[in-house]
Amino acid sequence: MPIVTIQQFPRELNQKRELARRITQAFVEVYGTSEQSVQVFFSEVDGENWAKAGEMGCDRSPGQG
């Protein structure tokens, strides 16, 4: 049973629906598994819960990526 975990910044529900659909389809096509066996977990993190280069995300300027 494939389990996919995605860590990302918050996204629109429709975007997550589409991504989950495409990931599931990829497993079906490549591994020959059933759609029902594929699980996708989204873990969304806001700027107060991550840091890059020692600086909290919420303190970074837009575009610093």
DSSP file (Angstrom, degrees, kcal/mol; ACC not computed):
  #  RESIDUE AA STRUCTURE BP1 BP2  ACC     N-H-->O    O-->H-N    N-H-->O    O-->H-N    TCO  KAPPA ALPHA  PHI   PSI    X-CA   Y-CA   Z-CA
    1    1 A M              0   0    0      0, 0.0     2,-0.2     0, 0.0    37,-0.1   0.000 360.0 360.0 360.0 110.8    0.0    0.0    0.0
    2    2 A P        -     0   0    0      0, 0.0    37,-2.4     0, 0.0     2,-0.4  -0.472 360.0-169.3 -68.8 134.7    1.7    3.2   -1.1
    3    3 A I  E     -a   39   0A   0     -2,-0.2     2,-0.5    35,-0.2    37,-0.2  -0.994   1.0-168.7-125.5 123.9    1.7    6.1    1.4
    4    4 A V  E     -a   40   0A   0     35,-2.8    37,-3.3    -2,-0.4     2,-0.5  -0.950   2.7-164.1-115.2 128.6    2.8    9.5    0.2
    5    5 A T  E     -a   41   0A   0     -2,-0.5     2,-0.5    35,-0.2    37,-0.2  -0.960   4.4-166.9-114.4 128.0    3.4   12.3    2.7
    6    6 A I  E     -a   42   0A   0     35,-3.0    37,-3.4    -2,-0.5     2,-0.5  -0.958   4.5-164.2-116.7 122.5    3.6   15.9    1.4
    7    7 A Q  E     +a   43   0A   0     -2,-0.5     2,-0.3    35,-0.2    37,-0.2  -0.926  33.4 135.3-104.5 127.5    5.0   18.7    3.5
    8    8 A Q  E     -a   44   0A   0     35,-2.2    37,-2.6    -2,-0.5     3,-0.1  -0.960  57.3 -83.7-158.7 169.5    4.1   22.1    2.1
    9    9 A F  S    S-     0   0    0     -2,-0.3    37,-0.2    35,-0.2    34,-0.0  -0.490  73.7 -69.9 -74.6 158.0    2.8   25.5    2.8
   10   10 A P        -     0   0    0      0, 0.0     2,-0.3     0, 0.0    -1,-0.2  -0.206  61.0-176.1 -54.3 138.0   -1.0   25.8    2.9
   11   11 A R        -     0   0    0     -3,-0.1     2,-0.1     1,-0.0    33,-0.0  -0.849  33.3 -81.9-130.6 165.4   -2.7   25.4   -0.5
   12   12 A E     >  -     0   0    0     -2,-0.3     4,-1.9     1,-0.1     3,-0.3  -0.381  38.3-121.5 -66.7 146.9   -6.2   25.6   -1.8
   13   13 A L  H  > S+     0   0    0      1,-0.2     4,-2.5     2,-0.2     5,-0.2   0.883 112.4  55.3 -57.9 -41.5   -8.3   22.5   -1.3
   14   14 A N  H  > S+     0   0    0      1,-0.2     4,-2.1     2,-0.2    -1,-0.2   0.861 105.7  52.4 -64.0 -34.5   -8.9   22.1   -5.1
   15   15 A Q  H  > S+     0   0    0     -3,-0.3     4,-2.5     2,-0.2    -1,-0.2   0.916 110.4  47.8 -64.9 -42.5   -5.1   22.1   -5.7
   16   16 A K  H  X S+     0   0    0     -4,-1.9     4,-2.7     2,-0.2     5,-0.2   0.885 109.4  53.8 -67.2 -37.8   -4.7   19.3   -3.1
   17   17 A R  H  X S+     0   0    0     -4,-2.5     4,-2.1     2,-0.2    -1,-0.2   0.940 111.5  45.3 -58.6 -47.0   -7.5   17.4   -4.7
   18   18 A E  H  X S+     0   0    0     -4,-2.1     4,-2.4     2,-0.2    -2,-0.2   0.906 113.1  49.3 -66.3 -42.0   -5.8   17.6   -8.1
   19   19 A L  H  X S+     0   0    0     -4,-2.5     4,-2.8     1,-0.2     5,-0.2   0.928 111.0  49.6 -63.5 -44.6   -2.4   16.7   -6.8
   20   20 A A  H  X S+     0   0    0     -4,-2.7     4,-2.4     1,-0.2    -1,-0.2   0.894 110.9  51.0 -60.7 -40.0   -3.8   13.7   -4.9
   21   21 A R  H  X S+     0   0    0     -4,-2.1     4,-2.4    -5,-0.2    -1,-0.2   0.928 112.7  45.1 -62.4 -45.9   -5.6   12.5   -8.1
   22   22 A R  H  X S+     0   0    0     -4,-2.4     4,-2.2     2,-0.2    -2,-0.2   0.894 113.1  49.5 -68.6 -40.2   -2.4   12.8  -10.1
   23   23 A I  H  X S+     0   0    0     -4,-2.8     4,-1.9     2,-0.2    -1,-0.2   0.934 111.9  49.2 -63.1 -44.9   -0.2   11.1   -7.5
   24   24 A T  H  X S+     0   0    0     -4,-2.4     4,-2.1    -5,-0.2    -2,-0.2   0.928 110.3  50.6 -59.2 -45.8   -2.7    8.3   -7.3
   25   25 A Q  H  X S+     0   0    0     -4,-2.4     4,-2.7     1,-0.2    -1,-0.2   0.876 106.4  55.7 -61.8 -37.7   -2.8    7.9  -11.0
   26   26 A A  H  X S+     0   0    0     -4,-2.2     4,-2.9     1,-0.2     5,-0.4   0.912 108.2  47.6 -62.1 -42.6    1.0    7.7  -11.2
   27   27 A F  H  X>S+     0   0    0     -4,-1.9     4,-2.0     2,-0.2     6,-1.1   0.894 111.6  51.0 -65.4 -39.0    1.0    4.8   -8.8
   28   28 A V  H  X5S+     0   0    0     -4,-2.1     4,-0.8     4,-0.2    -2,-0.2   0.937 116.7  40.3 -61.8 -46.4   -1.7    3.0  -10.7
   29   29 A E  H  <5S+     0   0    0     -4,-2.7    -2,-0.2    -5,-0.2    -1,-0.2   0.911 125.6  32.9 -70.9 -43.7    0.2    3.5  -14.0
   30   30 A V  H  <5S+     0   0    0     -4,-2.9    -3,-0.2    -5,-0.2    -2,-0.2   0.907 131.9  27.0 -84.7 -43.8    3.7    2.8  -12.7
   31   31 A Y  H  <5S-     0   0    0     -4,-2.0    -3,-0.2    -5,-0.4    -2,-0.1   0.608  94.5-129.0 -96.3 -13.8    3.2    0.2  -10.0
   32   32 A G     << +     0   0    0     -4,-0.8    -4,-0.2    -5,-0.7    -3,-0.1   0.763  57.9 147.2  70.2  23.9    0.0   -1.3  -11.3
   33   33 A T        -     0   0    0     -6,-1.1    -1,-0.2     1,-0.1     2,-0.2  -0.413  52.6 -98.9 -86.8 166.1   -1.6   -0.9   -7.9
   34   34 A S    >   -     0   0    0      1,-0.1     3,-1.2    -2,-0.1     4,-0.5  -0.550  23.9-123.1 -83.1 151.9   -5.3   -0.1   -7.2
   35   35 A E  G >  S+     0   0    0      1,-0.2     3,-1.5    -2,-0.2    -1,-0.1   0.880 110.6  61.9 -57.7 -38.2   -6.4    3.4   -6.6
   36   36 A Q  G 3  S+     0   0    0      1,-0.3    -1,-0.2     3,-0.0   -12,-0.0   0.702  98.3  56.9 -65.1 -19.0   -7.9    2.3   -3.3
   37   37 A S  G <  S+     0   0    0     -3,-1.2     2,-0.5   -13,-0.1    -1,-0.3   0.612  86.8  92.8 -88.6 -10.1   -4.5    1.3   -2.0
   38   38 A V    <   -     0   0    0     -3,-1.5     2,-0.4    -4,-0.5   -35,-0.2  -0.717  53.9-173.0 -90.5 127.1   -2.9    4.7   -2.5
   39   39 A Q  E     -a    3   0A   0    -37,-2.4   -35,-2.8    -2,-0.5     2,-0.5  -0.964   5.2-166.8-119.8 136.5   -2.9    7.1    0.5
   40   40 A V  E     -a    4   0A   0     -2,-0.4     2,-0.5   -37,-0.2   -35,-0.2  -0.987   3.0-165.8-123.9 124.8   -1.8   10.7    0.3
   41   41 A F  E     -a    5   0A   0    -37,-3.3   -35,-3.0    -2,-0.5     2,-0.6  -0.937   5.6-155.8-111.6 129.1   -1.2   12.8    3.5
   42   42 A F  E     -a    6   0A   0     -2,-0.5     2,-0.6   -37,-0.2   -35,-0.2  -0.912   7.0-171.8-104.7 124.6   -0.8   16.5    3.4
   43   43 A S  E     -a    7   0A   0    -37,-3.4   -35,-2.2    -2,-0.6     2,-0.4  -0.951  11.4-162.1-115.4 109.6    1.1   18.2    6.2
   44   44 A E  E     -a    8   0A   0     -2,-0.6     2,-0.4   -37,-0.2   -35,-0.2  -0.799   4.8-168.0-102.1 133.4    0.8   21.9    5.9
   45   45 A V        -     0   0    0    -37,-2.6     2,-0.1    -2,-0.4     5,-0.0  -0.956   7.1-150.3-122.4 130.0    3.2   24.2    7.8
   46   46 A D    >   -     0   0    0     -2,-0.4     3,-2.1   -37,-0.2    11,-0.2  -0.427  38.8 -92.0 -93.0 175.9    2.8   27.9    8.3
   47   47 A G  G >  S+     0   0    0      1,-0.3    11,-2.1     2,-0.2     3,-0.6   0.625 121.3  62.0 -65.1 -15.5    5.6   30.4    8.6
   48   48 A E  G 3  S+     0   0    0      9,-0.2    -1,-0.3     1,-0.2     8,-0.0   0.534 103.5  51.3 -85.0  -5.8    5.7   30.2   12.4
   49   49 A N  G <  S+     0   0    0     -3,-2.1     2,-0.3     7,-0.0    -1,-0.2   0.083 105.9  49.0-122.5  23.4    6.6   26.5   12.2
   50   50 A W    <   -     0   0    0     -3,-0.6     7,-2.7    -5,-0.0     8,-0.3  -0.984  57.1-162.6-153.5 158.8    9.6   26.4    9.9
   51   51 A A  E     -B   56   0B   0     -2,-0.3     2,-0.4     5,-0.3     5,-0.2  -0.976   3.3-162.0-141.2 154.3   12.9   28.1    9.4
   52   52 A K  E >  S-B   55   0B   0      3,-2.4     3,-1.8    -2,-0.3    -2,-0.0  -0.994  79.0  -4.1-138.5 132.0   15.4   28.5    6.6
   53   53 A A  T 3  S-     0   0    0     -2,-0.4     3,-0.1     1,-0.3    -1,-0.1   0.835 130.9 -56.7  55.4  34.9   19.0   29.6    7.0
   54   54 A G  T 3  S+     0   0    0      1,-0.2     2,-0.5     0, 0.0    -1,-0.3   0.527 115.5 111.9  79.9   5.8   18.4   30.2   10.7
   55   55 A E  E <  S-B   52   0B   0     -3,-1.8    -3,-2.4     2,-0.0    -1,-0.2  -0.946  71.2-116.7-118.0 130.7   15.5   32.6   10.1
   56   56 A M  E >>  -B   51   0B   0     -2,-0.5     3,-1.5    -5,-0.2     4,-0.6  -0.331  23.8-123.8 -62.4 142.8   11.9   31.8   10.9
   57   57 A G  G >4 S+     0   0    0     -7,-2.7     3,-1.0   -10,-0.5    -9,-0.2   0.853 110.5  57.2 -56.8 -38.5    9.6   31.7    7.9
   58   58 A C  G 34 S+     0   0    0    -11,-2.1    -1,-0.3    -8,-0.3   -10,-0.1   0.691 106.8  50.5 -69.3 -17.0    7.3   34.4    9.3
   59   59 A D  G <4 S+     0   0    0     -3,-1.5    -1,-0.2   -12,-0.3    -2,-0.2   0.517  90.4 100.5 -95.5  -7.5   10.2   36.8    9.6
   60   60 A R  S << S-     0   0    0     -3,-1.0     3,-0.1    -4,-0.6     5,-0.0  -0.476  77.4-113.3 -81.1 149.5   11.5   36.3    6.0
   61   61 A S    >   -     0   0    0     -2,-0.2     3,-1.8     1,-0.1     4,-0.2  -0.532  43.2 -91.7 -76.2 146.1   10.7   38.8    3.3
   62   62 A P  T 3  S+     0   0    0      0, 0.0    -1,-0.1     0, 0.0     0, 0.0  -0.310 113.8  30.0 -56.3 141.3    8.4   37.7    0.5
   63   63 A G  T 3  S+     0   0    0     -3,-0.1    -2,-0.0     1,-0.0    -3,-0.0   0.381  85.2 107.6  89.3  -3.8   10.4   36.2   -2.4
   64   64 A Q    <         0   0    0     -3,-1.8    -3,-0.0     1,-0.1    -1,-0.0   0.708 360.0 360.0 -77.8 -18.4   13.2   35.0   -0.2
   65   65 A G              0   0    0     -4,-0.2    -1,-0.1    -8,-0.1    -8,-0.0   0.498 360.0 360.0  46.5 360.0   12.0   31.4   -0.7
